[in-house]
Amino acid sequence: MSDASGTGLPSLGDLDWVPALERPDLLADPVAEALRAWAEADERVAGQVAVAEIDPDHADTATLNEVHGLPPEASANCVVVAGRRGDVERVAACVVPASTFADVNTRVRKLLDARKASFLPMDRATEESGMAYGGITPIGVPSSWRVLVDSRFDDGAAPALLGSGLRVSKLLMPGDLLCSAPGVEVVADLGVVRG
């Protein structure tokens, strides 16, 4: 991750990164609202959270990385998981490096104190988050959801390339900034390395 502008704004690959707060049209409404509120509490947000427009046909992680020269280790995949114990359902947005997969059946299930955990159905995930499938990001999810972020991102040198809530753009920020976002719980080994 580099600072192409000299202002602290992160840059990655050949995408045209701009401050996210200056392009709310590239953000789902809940994401824009959450970023504005977060920026009021943390001055780093305005200068260190970037957004870039992408071709929605390239929104898939592997395709995006190949087309734009992005390092795979920067990609942060967000999956939405629901866990149930009796009549109580708990939902979490889980962010893991793209080189791993969320350990839903063991790690996430235990964190949700659930007997069973599975991915939230796509229609529910998009409706409840107000975000597009394939663009769901932990920034701006419903306050009733937990936000679990893999500790691999809690490093000032680690970039986090995320969805923007839409399939037409991506967010980029330092991983340690993501880990300091309101409501985030940093979890060691949330993602399991693909074998």
Secondary structure, DSSP 8 states (H G I E B T S, - for coil): -B-TTSSS--B-TT---EEGGG-GGGS-HHHHHHHHHHHHH-THHHHH-EEEE--GGG-SHHHHHHHHT--GGGBEEEEEEEEEETTEEEEEEEEEETTEEE-IIIIIHHHTT-SEEEE--HHHHHHHHT--TTT--STT--TTSEEEEEGGG-STT-EEEEE-SSTTEEEEEEHHHHHTSTTEEEETT-EEE--
